[in-house]
């Protein structure tokens, strides 16, 4: 079940960065091939990073998501 990658508790977020995943990384980290390869990599205080697809979002929207997650 690929949904495990999208469940994030905001209080557990250490930092967030915008990354581009290769086709191989998509197969091992997100288990779904999106059209574009831009993701938010959400590093957690405990556990492995989570990846959130933002390939269709504008830079403004991405920055708003990051700001929301840091508050």
C-alpha positions as CSV (number, residue, x, y, z in Angstrom):
1,X,0.0,0.0,0.0
2,X,1.6,3.2,-1.2
3,X,-0.5,5.5,1.1
4,X,1.9,4.9,4.0
5,X,4.3,7.4,2.3
6,X,1.8,10.2,2.6
7,X,0.9,10.0,6.3
8,X,2.9,12.6,8.1
9,X,2.5,14.0,11.7
10,X,3.4,17.7,11.4
11,X,5.0,17.7,14.9
12,X,7.5,15.0,13.7
13,X,8.8,17.1,10.7
14,X,12.5,18.0,11.0
15,X,12.8,19.8,7.7
16,X,11.5,19.9,4.1
17,X,13.3,20.3,0.8
18,X,12.2,20.2,-2.9
19,X,13.9,17.4,-4.7
20,X,13.7,15.8,-8.2
21,X,13.6,12.0,-8.2
22,X,14.9,9.8,-10.9
23,X,12.8,7.0,-12.4
24,X,14.7,4.5,-10.2
25,X,14.1,6.5,-7.1
26,X,10.4,6.8,-7.9
27,X,10.1,3.0,-8.0
28,X,11.7,2.6,-4.5
29,X,10.6,5.7,-2.7
30,X,7.1,6.6,-3.9
31,X,6.0,3.4,-5.8
32,X,4.0,5.5,-8.3
33,X,5.1,7.1,-11.5
34,X,3.9,10.7,-11.7
35,X,4.3,12.6,-14.9
36,X,6.8,15.1,-13.4
37,X,9.5,14.4,-10.9
38,X,9.3,17.2,-8.4
39,X,8.6,16.2,-4.8
40,X,8.8,17.6,-1.3
41,X,11.2,15.4,0.7
42,X,9.9,15.6,4.3
43,X,12.7,14.6,6.7
44,X,11.3,13.3,10.0
45,X,12.7,13.4,13.4
46,X,12.1,9.6,13.6
47,X,12.0,7.3,10.7
48,X,12.6,7.5,7.0
49,X,11.8,10.6,4.9
50,X,8.4,10.9,3.2
51,X,7.8,12.2,-0.4
52,X,4.9,14.4,-1.4
53,X,4.4,14.9,-5.1
54,X,4.3,18.6,-6.1
55,X,5.1,18.4,-9.9
56,X,1.9,20.1,-10.9
57,X,2.1,22.9,-8.3
58,X,3.4,26.4,-8.8
59,X,6.4,27.6,-6.7
60,X,4.0,29.8,-4.8
61,X,1.8,26.8,-3.8
62,X,4.9,24.8,-2.9
63,X,6.2,27.5,-0.6
64,X,2.8,27.8,1.0
65,X,2.7,24.1,1.7
66,X,6.2,24.2,3.2
67,X,5.3,27.3,5.4
68,X,2.1,25.5,6.6
69,X,4.1,22.4,7.6
70,X,6.6,24.4,9.5
71,X,4.0,26.2,11.7
